[in-house]
Structure formats: structure tokens, C-alpha cells
Amino acid sequence: MTDDYWNHNTHYHDVVLRNVPRGCGEALDVGSGDGLLARRLAPRAAHVTGLDRSPEMVAKATSLSEGIDNVDFVEAGLLEYDLPDDHYDFVCSVAAIHHMDFTKGMAAMRDAVRPGGNLVVISLANNRGPRDWTFSALGLPMHHVHRLRNRRRAGHPGAPIVDPDMTWSEVRDEALRLLPGAVFRRHLLWRYSVVWRKPR
């Protein structure tokens, strides 16, 4: 596996990267895994912290990021780590929040963003009802197209996998309650995104 691999999570890294504010100082990647997204954030921020509770993932991320001076990794779970309030210009998380209590995790990330800063969360949810299953089925053709296009780059960081508990509508409703003015979008490759700017 190369350091520039493709899967359903990395497919949506562009959603994260295009929401990094200009002149970003401190950035935080929650559930950073092998550090691929943190390394992609490095040219866009003065400093990037990757937070992950897996010692194996932190060790791997640190090794793969050797030579990148503005990226550091911390072994800790989000809900156990004492994040400073109103500190980060940019906070993001990809495929991690469904590993924890959604409300507590989203609130912790929200509170860590400085006024005027951005938060982007991408993760998974469960289908419930015909509408959800129909939308999920629409992703199959896209999945096959991208799998063929990226077959030589397909990869997985080896991070733990957990099935999500919440449905798409539950995620949307709770995210919008916690983050007034956020934009929730459901994507075809079985992911959603929540994008929010903290009011000044």
C-alpha cells in the first residue's frame, strides 16, 4: 500500500481540504489513523495535530510522517483528551465519530474550534426504511466505477472498524441541533458530511 491510497473514506478527503480556512494556524484531525489526512493538511496549516486512541495507529502515523515538521500525533481518545476551548482554526474527523458517543464527540469538537474557525465531520450511518436503502443502492454503480479507476491505489490503513448505530436522519437532526447553521449532506459512497463555521 502506498501513502496515497483510495477507499470510501479517502474519497471524501477533498471535502475536508477545501474547507480549511485560509491562513489556518492550528488544525486538529480526530481519529487520525495512519495520518494520511494529517499529512494532506500539513501544507494548508501552520501546525496539525492528529489524535487517535490506537497506539498502533499513532506509531504508524508517526513513522509515515517522518520529515514533516508541522505534524504531531497524540495517543488519546477524543472524549478522554482535554482539548482547549476555542483553540483550533480547523477541526476535522473522518470515519471516527461513530466509534464514540455522537453527541459528546461532536460537542467536544465544536467547543475546540475558535470563533470563525471550521469543523468538518465525515462518517457513516445506518439505513432505516425504503428511502435510505434506495439511496444506498444508488451508490453501487459509483462504487464500482471508482473501484476500477483506483484499483491500483486501493488500500486501508488497518484501523479498527465499527458499525454505526445512528441512522442518517438521526445524525442529521443531532448534528444540526448541536451546530446551528451547519450543512449536512449525504454522499453516494455511504458517507455523510457535516460542515460548520463557528460564529464569531
N, C-alpha and C positions, 0 to 999 in steps of 0.2 A: 504493500500500500504506500503510495506517495503521500507527501504532505499537502497535496491539493486534490483531495478525493471528492466524490459526489455521492450523496444519498438524499433522502427526503428532507433531512434537516439542513444540510449544507445548501440545498437548492434555494432555501429562503434566506441565506446569509445576506443577499443583496438588499432585502427588506430592512435588515438591521443596519447595514453600512450606509444606505442612503439617508438614514435618519440621524446619523451622527452630526451634531451641530458644528458649524464652523468654529475654529478656534477652540476645539474641545481640549480641556485640560485633563481632568481625571475621568477615566472610564472604568466601569465595572462589568465583568462578564460573569453572571451567576450560573453555576453548573458548567464550568468551562471545559470539562472533559480533557481531551488531549491538547487543548489550547489552540486549535485551528482558528476559531473565530477571534480569539485574543490576538493572534499574530496578524490576522487580517485587519484588526482595529488599530494595530500599532502605528501605521503611517498616518492615521487620522486623529490621534490623540497624543498629548504630551506624555501621559502615563496610563497604562492599562493594568488592572488587577483582575486576575482570574481566580474565582472562588469555587472550590469543589471539595466535597466531603470524602472523596475516594483517594487514599494515599497513593494507590497505583496510578490513577489518572494524573494527579499532581506531579508525581515523579516523571511520568511520560511527557507531560506538557513542559516541564522544566527542561528536560533533556532536548526536546524538539525545538525549544525556543532559545537555545544557547546562542549567544551572539546578538540577541535583540535586547538592547539595553533598557528599553522603556516598558517591558512586560515582566510582571511578577505573578506568582501563583501562591495562593494560601489554601492550606488544607483545613476546611471548615464547612459545615452546613450553613446555609443562609440564616436559618432560624436560631442557630446557636452562636452566630458571629455578631459581635457588637459593631454594627455598621454606624458610622457617624451620620447624623441627620443633615440634610441639605448640603451634601458634600460633593456629589458626583455630577459632572456635566452630562454624563450619559451612562445609563444603566441598561443592560440587555440580558436576556436569558433565552436560550433555545432548548426546547425539549427537556426542561428541568422542573418546571413548577408543578407538573403533575406527580412528581416524586414527593411532594410535601403538601402541607395544608395550604390550599389555594389562597384563602383569604389572608392568612398570616404572611405568606410569602409575597403576595402582591403588595400588601400594605408595607412590608419591610423595604421592598424595592422602591415603592412610591416615596417613602419618607427619606430615603437616602439620596434622592435626586434633588439637586439645588433648584431654587426657583428659576424658571426659564430653561431648565435642562430637559432632556428627553428620556423616555422609558420605552423600550420595545421588548415585548414578550411574544415568543413563538412557541407553540406547544401542540399537544394532541388532545382530543376529546372523544367521547363515546357517542355512537349513533343511538337515537331513540325515535322510532316511528318511521313511516314511509318516506317522508321528506328528507330525513337525514340519510337514509340508505340510498335513495335515488341520487342525491348529491355525491355521495361517496362513490357510487358506480360511475359517475362521470369522470372520476379521476383515473380510472383504469386505462383508457387509451393514452392519456398524458403520461402515466407511469411507464407504459411500455415504450413510448417514443423516447422519453428521457433515459430509460434504462439502456436502450440500444445506442443512443447517442453518446452515452457516458460509460459504456460497458468497460472500457479500459481504465476508467478512473473510479469505478465503484469501490466503496470502502466503508468501513465502520470503525470508530475509534476504540471499540471494546468496552464502552461504558455500560453500567447496569441498565437493564430495560425493565420498565414497569408499565402496566396497562393503566390508562387513565380511568378515574372514577366518574368525573363530571361529564355531562352531556354538553354539546355545543351551545345550546341555549342557556344552560346553567353557567357556563363560563362567560358567555357574553353578558348576561344580566349582572353577574357579580363583578366582572371587570368594570362595567360602566357605572355600577354603584360606587365602587372604590375610586374610580378615576373619571370623574365627570368631564365630559368633552373628549374622551378617548375615542379612537376609531378602531372598531372590531371588524375583522374581515376573515371569512372562512376561505381557505385556499383549496385548490383541487387535489394536491398531493397530501391530503389528510392532515393538514396543519391549519392552525388559525394564527392570526397576528393581532396584537393589541399595541397600538401606537399612541403615546400620550405625551403632551408637553405640560410640564408643571407650571401653573400660573406664577407670574412674578409678584 
